[in-house]
């Protein structure tokens, strides 16, 4: 009996082995193709429909090596303080905070006088008043700014025409109801006579129309003081003043102040650059005409007009010239 069972078991094993030895088609391995995820910058969100616009290139310094010993003394207007700091930083290769600490400006007209008298080597400056001589100076436009009009945010007026501005500052329009506002007296603040913004006011807006005589407390010497007056004046809804766009928008904007559209056009870098904003003027690099071609002042003067220098102007948020 045991012999029969052993024989049957052997037959079963042989049968099973023959079944297992039947050829089996090898399975095709499954391959997963991973599409690499887009690389996302820490600061620029990934875009799915349009390419990322590249940031402006950093300005390239001129071949001449500027040092603290040969760096020209730069003077200028209050609104060019950031640009002067940027020039020192780029050309000397020093941190921006250190460069900003080097900046000292005299203000527009005093800077021209200081250059003429040898106290400065080059200006980055707004246009001079008609009483300031530019004889013996070379001037090149390097940027552009706009004269803007400020009111308190509580004032319901959002836009004025050039003629309405002239009416207010000539003294013909004295109540806001005649300029689209409430029935309140207009308190029109002015800048001091020898300031870049006052020069722009006379040349671009008034164009020979005499400005009314203002009480002494309405004539503001400092650019920041003008912004403060509009923001904090006791009769805030009555106040209006003017300043340059770059200073107000980049250096001293106050949340209690708003900028008026002029003729329906809002002041901006774009509208000032393309001239659609109506009150626009260039600002300049200025040196003495007798500066030699190889002097550091002349080299800087040429460089700030170059594409690299203009890139620096743009990077600082100024409108471009021409």
C-alpha beads as a LAMMPS data file, in Angstrom:
LAMMPS data file: protein, C-alpha beads

322 atoms
321 bonds

1 atom types
1 bond types

-500.0 500.0 xlo xhi
-500.0 500.0 ylo yhi
-500.0 500.0 zlo zhi

Masses

1 110.0

Atoms # bond

1 1 1 0.000 0.000 0.000
2 1 1 2.781 2.361 0.913
3 1 1 4.425 1.631 -2.433
4 1 1 1.257 2.563 -4.337
5 1 1 0.936 5.893 -2.473
6 1 1 4.580 6.732 -3.156
7 1 1 4.145 6.019 -6.853
8 1 1 1.000 8.156 -7.100
9 1 1 2.739 11.048 -5.318
10 1 1 5.662 10.906 -7.731
11 1 1 3.305 11.051 -10.720
12 1 1 1.527 14.098 -9.248
13 1 1 4.817 15.945 -8.714
14 1 1 5.959 15.261 -12.302
15 1 1 2.626 16.562 -13.655
16 1 1 2.794 19.688 -11.545
17 1 1 6.334 20.460 -12.595
18 1 1 5.490 20.153 -16.255
19 1 1 2.647 22.607 -15.839
20 1 1 4.919 25.119 -14.097
21 1 1 7.525 24.895 -16.852
22 1 1 5.194 26.232 -19.548
23 1 1 6.757 29.406 -21.036
24 1 1 5.365 32.617 -19.622
25 1 1 5.578 35.924 -21.524
26 1 1 7.571 38.365 -19.411
27 1 1 5.521 41.299 -18.133
28 1 1 6.360 44.661 -19.738
29 1 1 7.655 46.906 -16.975
30 1 1 5.562 50.018 -16.398
31 1 1 7.521 53.278 -16.895
32 1 1 6.354 56.570 -15.316
33 1 1 7.630 59.714 -17.038
34 1 1 7.739 62.610 -14.614
35 1 1 7.348 66.085 -16.014
36 1 1 9.665 68.321 -14.022
37 1 1 7.778 70.878 -11.940
38 1 1 8.459 74.485 -12.957
39 1 1 11.125 76.193 -10.933
40 1 1 9.481 78.893 -8.870
41 1 1 11.438 81.822 -7.488
42 1 1 11.103 82.678 -3.818
43 1 1 9.757 86.069 -4.774
44 1 1 8.220 85.791 -8.261
45 1 1 5.043 83.670 -8.596
46 1 1 4.960 81.024 -11.331
47 1 1 3.033 82.111 -14.417
48 1 1 0.991 79.765 -16.594
49 1 1 0.082 81.977 -19.518
50 1 1 2.777 84.599 -19.992
51 1 1 6.512 84.593 -19.348
52 1 1 7.982 86.325 -16.364
53 1 1 9.216 89.808 -17.216
54 1 1 12.908 89.994 -16.331
55 1 1 13.992 92.505 -13.731
56 1 1 16.001 95.498 -14.966
57 1 1 19.669 94.724 -15.363
58 1 1 22.031 96.177 -12.831
59 1 1 23.930 99.166 -14.165
60 1 1 27.487 98.635 -15.306
61 1 1 30.129 100.992 -13.984
62 1 1 32.429 102.889 -16.366
63 1 1 35.922 101.579 -17.089
64 1 1 37.385 104.430 -15.032
65 1 1 37.879 103.354 -11.424
66 1 1 36.228 105.719 -8.983
67 1 1 37.543 105.845 -5.440
68 1 1 36.671 107.952 -2.436
69 1 1 39.747 110.038 -3.201
70 1 1 38.810 110.906 -6.807
71 1 1 35.010 110.767 -6.555
72 1 1 33.496 114.083 -7.703
73 1 1 31.511 116.062 -5.151
74 1 1 27.853 115.754 -6.219
75 1 1 25.242 118.351 -5.272
76 1 1 21.645 118.716 -6.351
77 1 1 17.974 119.028 -5.529
78 1 1 16.117 117.436 -2.643
79 1 1 14.290 115.077 -5.019
80 1 1 17.586 113.759 -6.435
81 1 1 18.942 112.630 -3.048
82 1 1 18.125 108.938 -3.726
83 1 1 19.738 109.105 -7.170
84 1 1 22.918 110.654 -5.790
85 1 1 23.097 107.917 -3.155
86 1 1 22.658 105.270 -5.853
87 1 1 25.473 106.791 -7.935
88 1 1 27.883 106.771 -4.995
89 1 1 26.928 103.179 -4.177
90 1 1 27.352 101.830 -7.719
91 1 1 30.484 103.719 -8.696
92 1 1 32.323 103.206 -5.401
93 1 1 31.048 99.657 -4.851
94 1 1 29.907 100.401 -1.296
95 1 1 26.716 99.477 0.599
96 1 1 23.774 101.745 -0.099
97 1 1 23.489 102.845 3.518
98 1 1 27.109 104.038 3.462
99 1 1 26.546 105.809 0.150
100 1 1 23.401 107.546 1.383
101 1 1 25.351 108.871 4.356
102 1 1 27.675 110.657 1.913
103 1 1 24.863 112.650 0.274
104 1 1 24.465 116.338 1.027
105 1 1 22.472 118.670 -1.204
106 1 1 22.098 122.434 -1.235
107 1 1 18.756 122.626 -3.040
108 1 1 18.203 123.518 -6.673
109 1 1 19.382 127.096 -7.138
110 1 1 22.016 127.018 -4.390
111 1 1 23.492 123.907 -6.023
112 1 1 23.991 125.771 -9.321
113 1 1 25.725 128.584 -7.465
114 1 1 27.902 126.123 -5.575
115 1 1 28.964 124.428 -8.816
116 1 1 29.828 127.743 -10.427
117 1 1 31.871 128.751 -7.375
118 1 1 33.794 125.464 -7.276
119 1 1 32.132 124.007 -4.186
120 1 1 30.772 121.036 -6.160
121 1 1 32.005 119.130 -9.214
122 1 1 28.748 117.883 -10.740
123 1 1 25.026 118.342 -10.161
124 1 1 22.105 115.962 -10.474
125 1 1 19.513 118.666 -10.301
126 1 1 16.218 120.143 -11.429
127 1 1 16.085 123.163 -13.696
128 1 1 17.199 126.512 -12.263
129 1 1 15.046 129.571 -11.774
130 1 1 15.323 132.296 -14.449
131 1 1 17.437 134.385 -12.070
132 1 1 20.157 131.707 -11.768
133 1 1 22.861 131.834 -14.419
134 1 1 23.931 128.715 -16.295
135 1 1 26.720 130.453 -18.209
136 1 1 29.803 128.269 -18.441
137 1 1 27.898 125.090 -17.612
138 1 1 27.158 121.949 -19.634
139 1 1 23.697 120.496 -18.970
140 1 1 22.264 117.168 -20.142
141 1 1 18.761 115.827 -19.355
142 1 1 18.942 112.536 -17.447
143 1 1 15.386 112.137 -16.150
144 1 1 11.966 113.696 -15.989
145 1 1 9.519 114.681 -13.279
146 1 1 6.065 116.160 -13.048
147 1 1 4.614 118.972 -10.979
148 1 1 1.717 117.501 -9.034
149 1 1 -1.069 119.058 -7.013
150 1 1 -1.954 117.742 -3.590
151 1 1 -5.142 118.000 -1.572
152 1 1 -6.205 116.399 1.654
153 1 1 -7.959 113.041 1.267
154 1 1 -11.096 114.596 2.783
155 1 1 -11.404 116.957 -0.183
156 1 1 -13.957 115.447 -2.626
157 1 1 -12.215 116.966 -5.673
158 1 1 -10.209 114.391 -7.634
159 1 1 -9.346 116.305 -10.812
160 1 1 -8.730 119.868 -11.954
161 1 1 -8.025 121.363 -15.360
162 1 1 -4.917 123.463 -16.009
163 1 1 -7.166 126.543 -16.267
164 1 1 -8.698 125.801 -12.869
165 1 1 -5.216 125.573 -11.342
166 1 1 -4.303 128.940 -12.832
167 1 1 -7.562 130.390 -11.539
168 1 1 -6.817 129.202 -8.011
169 1 1 -3.223 130.416 -7.892
170 1 1 -3.910 133.736 -9.582
171 1 1 -6.532 134.450 -6.927
172 1 1 -9.525 134.461 -9.295
173 1 1 -11.011 131.259 -7.873
174 1 1 -11.298 131.372 -4.113
175 1 1 -13.998 128.827 -3.268
176 1 1 -13.933 125.080 -3.878
177 1 1 -17.552 125.123 -5.081
178 1 1 -16.265 126.880 -8.218
179 1 1 -13.855 124.001 -8.851
180 1 1 -16.208 121.090 -8.273
181 1 1 -15.887 120.935 -4.503
182 1 1 -17.720 122.026 -1.395
183 1 1 -18.643 125.545 -0.395
184 1 1 -15.414 126.282 1.496
185 1 1 -12.636 128.801 0.993
186 1 1 -9.541 127.566 -0.867
187 1 1 -6.306 127.724 1.112
188 1 1 -3.601 127.603 -1.576
189 1 1 -0.106 126.787 -0.297
190 1 1 2.929 127.853 -2.334
191 1 1 6.628 126.994 -2.445
192 1 1 9.418 129.464 -1.843
193 1 1 10.663 131.456 -4.825
194 1 1 14.048 129.743 -5.363
195 1 1 12.926 126.125 -5.422
196 1 1 12.731 123.597 -8.234
197 1 1 8.998 123.099 -7.834
198 1 1 8.337 126.857 -7.870
199 1 1 10.365 127.154 -11.076
200 1 1 8.236 124.391 -12.602
201 1 1 5.057 126.092 -11.364
202 1 1 5.956 129.368 -13.056
203 1 1 7.136 127.793 -16.314
204 1 1 4.634 124.960 -16.779
205 1 1 1.441 126.173 -15.133
206 1 1 1.249 129.924 -14.679
207 1 1 3.159 130.768 -17.891
208 1 1 3.441 134.454 -17.137
209 1 1 0.195 134.847 -15.159
210 1 1 1.148 136.446 -11.829
211 1 1 0.574 134.340 -8.751
212 1 1 -1.421 135.885 -5.957
213 1 1 0.410 137.119 -2.884
214 1 1 0.060 134.474 -0.207
215 1 1 0.185 134.963 3.569
216 1 1 3.603 134.044 4.963
217 1 1 2.236 130.893 6.638
218 1 1 1.128 129.592 3.218
219 1 1 4.615 129.856 1.684
220 1 1 6.513 126.677 2.544
221 1 1 10.294 126.449 2.382
222 1 1 10.824 122.681 2.641
223 1 1 9.337 120.114 0.286
224 1 1 8.369 117.886 3.190
225 1 1 6.794 120.841 4.940
226 1 1 4.431 121.321 1.996
227 1 1 3.235 117.714 2.270
228 1 1 2.805 118.094 6.030
229 1 1 0.778 121.272 5.565
230 1 1 -1.705 119.551 3.253
231 1 1 -1.912 116.474 5.461
232 1 1 -2.276 118.231 8.812
233 1 1 -3.645 121.715 8.144
234 1 1 -6.507 122.523 10.545
235 1 1 -8.926 123.234 7.700
236 1 1 -7.734 120.181 5.763
237 1 1 -10.523 120.151 3.189
238 1 1 -9.588 123.690 2.132
239 1 1 -5.902 123.107 1.437
240 1 1 -4.100 122.618 -1.881
241 1 1 -0.395 122.691 -2.709
242 1 1 2.131 121.525 -5.293
243 1 1 5.325 119.512 -5.312
244 1 1 7.281 117.215 -7.619
245 1 1 5.938 113.741 -8.240
246 1 1 9.052 111.774 -7.282
247 1 1 9.370 113.409 -3.881
248 1 1 5.719 112.942 -2.983
249 1 1 5.341 109.405 -4.314
250 1 1 8.739 107.950 -3.331
251 1 1 10.114 110.004 -0.461
252 1 1 7.326 111.639 1.535
253 1 1 3.878 110.311 0.651
254 1 1 1.383 110.792 3.461
255 1 1 -1.792 108.672 3.691
256 1 1 -3.784 111.844 4.406
257 1 1 -2.806 113.352 1.054
258 1 1 -3.983 112.527 -2.468
259 1 1 -2.673 113.635 -5.851
260 1 1 -5.084 115.264 -8.265
261 1 1 -5.561 114.204 -11.858
262 1 1 -4.923 117.112 -14.200
263 1 1 -7.220 117.294 -17.190
264 1 1 -8.251 113.724 -16.389
265 1 1 -4.675 112.365 -16.481
266 1 1 -3.233 110.821 -13.334
267 1 1 0.427 111.532 -12.559
268 1 1 2.589 108.401 -12.809
269 1 1 6.033 107.345 -14.005
270 1 1 4.462 106.271 -17.309
271 1 1 2.413 109.447 -17.923
272 1 1 5.371 111.644 -16.979
273 1 1 7.781 109.683 -19.180
274 1 1 5.539 109.840 -22.262
275 1 1 4.376 113.403 -21.642
276 1 1 0.649 112.661 -21.413
277 1 1 0.637 114.259 -17.981
278 1 1 0.560 117.998 -18.749
279 1 1 3.082 119.454 -16.265
280 1 1 6.415 117.764 -17.046
281 1 1 10.049 118.928 -17.049
282 1 1 13.459 117.286 -17.354
283 1 1 16.110 117.231 -14.664
284 1 1 19.808 117.310 -15.442
285 1 1 23.401 116.343 -14.956
286 1 1 25.419 119.585 -14.913
287 1 1 29.168 120.246 -14.928
288 1 1 31.388 123.205 -15.657
289 1 1 32.103 123.504 -19.365
290 1 1 35.875 123.611 -18.796
291 1 1 35.960 120.127 -17.197
292 1 1 38.620 118.105 -19.079
293 1 1 37.515 115.051 -21.033
294 1 1 39.385 112.733 -18.654
295 1 1 38.291 114.358 -15.397
296 1 1 36.215 112.214 -13.005
297 1 1 33.380 114.762 -13.190
298 1 1 33.257 114.627 -17.010
299 1 1 33.430 110.803 -16.954
300 1 1 30.525 110.629 -14.498
301 1 1 28.601 113.205 -16.556
302 1 1 28.967 111.051 -19.681
303 1 1 28.230 107.807 -17.846
304 1 1 24.934 108.962 -16.296
305 1 1 23.712 109.727 -19.842
306 1 1 24.718 106.271 -21.101
307 1 1 22.409 103.253 -21.167
308 1 1 23.991 102.012 -17.948
309 1 1 23.505 105.337 -16.209
310 1 1 19.945 105.587 -17.462
311 1 1 19.285 102.096 -16.161
312 1 1 20.279 103.360 -12.725
313 1 1 17.865 106.299 -13.055
314 1 1 15.034 103.877 -13.924
315 1 1 15.943 101.500 -11.117
316 1 1 15.558 104.358 -8.647
317 1 1 11.981 104.913 -9.818
318 1 1 12.426 108.125 -11.795
319 1 1 10.695 108.804 -15.101
320 1 1 13.007 108.819 -18.103
321 1 1 13.949 111.835 -20.176
322 1 1 13.070 112.339 -23.798

Bonds

1 1 1 2
2 1 2 3
3 1 3 4
4 1 4 5
5 1 5 6
6 1 6 7
7 1 7 8
8 1 8 9
9 1 9 10
10 1 10 11
11 1 11 12
12 1 12 13
13 1 13 14
14 1 14 15
15 1 15 16
16 1 16 17
17 1 17 18
18 1 18 19
19 1 19 20
20 1 20 21
21 1 21 22
22 1 22 23
23 1 23 24
24 1 24 25
25 1 25 26
26 1 26 27
27 1 27 28
28 1 28 29
29 1 29 30
30 1 30 31
31 1 31 32
32 1 32 33
33 1 33 34
34 1 34 35
35 1 35 36
36 1 36 37
37 1 37 38
38 1 38 39
39 1 39 40
40 1 40 41
41 1 41 42
42 1 42 43
43 1 43 44
44 1 44 45
45 1 45 46
46 1 46 47
47 1 47 48
48 1 48 49
49 1 49 50
50 1 50 51
51 1 51 52
52 1 52 53
53 1 53 54
54 1 54 55
55 1 55 56
56 1 56 57
57 1 57 58
58 1 58 59
59 1 59 60
60 1 60 61
61 1 61 62
62 1 62 63
63 1 63 64
64 1 64 65
65 1 65 66
66 1 66 67
67 1 67 68
68 1 68 69
69 1 69 70
70 1 70 71
71 1 71 72
72 1 72 73
73 1 73 74
74 1 74 75
75 1 75 76
76 1 76 77
77 1 77 78
78 1 78 79
79 1 79 80
80 1 80 81
81 1 81 82
82 1 82 83
83 1 83 84
84 1 84 85
85 1 85 86
86 1 86 87
87 1 87 88
88 1 88 89
89 1 89 90
90 1 90 91
91 1 91 92
92 1 92 93
93 1 93 94
94 1 94 95
95 1 95 96
96 1 96 97
97 1 97 98
98 1 98 99
99 1 99 100
100 1 100 101
101 1 101 102
102 1 102 103
103 1 103 104
104 1 104 105
105 1 105 106
106 1 106 107
107 1 107 108
108 1 108 109
109 1 109 110
110 1 110 111
111 1 111 112
112 1 112 113
113 1 113 114
114 1 114 115
115 1 115 116
116 1 116 117
117 1 117 118
118 1 118 119
119 1 119 120
120 1 120 121
121 1 121 122
122 1 122 123
123 1 123 124
124 1 124 125
125 1 125 126
126 1 126 127
127 1 127 128
128 1 128 129
129 1 129 130
130 1 130 131
131 1 131 132
132 1 132 133
133 1 133 134
134 1 134 135
135 1 135 136
136 1 136 137
137 1 137 138
138 1 138 139
139 1 139 140
140 1 140 141
141 1 141 142
142 1 142 143
143 1 143 144
144 1 144 145
145 1 145 146
146 1 146 147
147 1 147 148
148 1 148 149
149 1 149 150
150 1 150 151
151 1 151 152
152 1 152 153
153 1 153 154
154 1 154 155
155 1 155 156
156 1 156 157
157 1 157 158
158 1 158 159
159 1 159 160
160 1 160 161
161 1 161 162
162 1 162 163
163 1 163 164
164 1 164 165
165 1 165 166
166 1 166 167
167 1 167 168
168 1 168 169
169 1 169 170
170 1 170 171
171 1 171 172
172 1 172 173
173 1 173 174
174 1 174 175
175 1 175 176
176 1 176 177
177 1 177 178
178 1 178 179
179 1 179 180
180 1 180 181
181 1 181 182
182 1 182 183
183 1 183 184
184 1 184 185
185 1 185 186
186 1 186 187
187 1 187 188
188 1 188 189
189 1 189 190
190 1 190 191
191 1 191 192
192 1 192 193
193 1 193 194
194 1 194 195
195 1 195 196
196 1 196 197
197 1 197 198
198 1 198 199
199 1 199 200
200 1 200 201
201 1 201 202
202 1 202 203
203 1 203 204
204 1 204 205
205 1 205 206
206 1 206 207
207 1 207 208
208 1 208 209
209 1 209 210
210 1 210 211
211 1 211 212
212 1 212 213
213 1 213 214
214 1 214 215
215 1 215 216
216 1 216 217
217 1 217 218
218 1 218 219
219 1 219 220
220 1 220 221
221 1 221 222
222 1 222 223
223 1 223 224
224 1 224 225
225 1 225 226
226 1 226 227
227 1 227 228
228 1 228 229
229 1 229 230
230 1 230 231
231 1 231 232
232 1 232 233
233 1 233 234
234 1 234 235
235 1 235 236
236 1 236 237
237 1 237 238
238 1 238 239
239 1 239 240
240 1 240 241
241 1 241 242
242 1 242 243
243 1 243 244
244 1 244 245
245 1 245 246
246 1 246 247
247 1 247 248
248 1 248 249
249 1 249 250
250 1 250 251
251 1 251 252
252 1 252 253
253 1 253 254
254 1 254 255
255 1 255 256
256 1 256 257
257 1 257 258
258 1 258 259
259 1 259 260
260 1 260 261
261 1 261 262
262 1 262 263
263 1 263 264
264 1 264 265
265 1 265 266
266 1 266 267
267 1 267 268
268 1 268 269
269 1 269 270
270 1 270 271
271 1 271 272
272 1 272 273
273 1 273 274
274 1 274 275
275 1 275 276
276 1 276 277
277 1 277 278
278 1 278 279
279 1 279 280
280 1 280 281
281 1 281 282
282 1 282 283
283 1 283 284
284 1 284 285
285 1 285 286
286 1 286 287
287 1 287 288
288 1 288 289
289 1 289 290
290 1 290 291
291 1 291 292
292 1 292 293
293 1 293 294
294 1 294 295
295 1 295 296
296 1 296 297
297 1 297 298
298 1 298 299
299 1 299 300
300 1 300 301
301 1 301 302
302 1 302 303
303 1 303 304
304 1 304 305
305 1 305 306
306 1 306 307
307 1 307 308
308 1 308 309
309 1 309 310
310 1 310 311
311 1 311 312
312 1 312 313
313 1 313 314
314 1 314 315
315 1 315 316
316 1 316 317
317 1 317 318
318 1 318 319
319 1 319 320
320 1 320 321
321 1 321 322
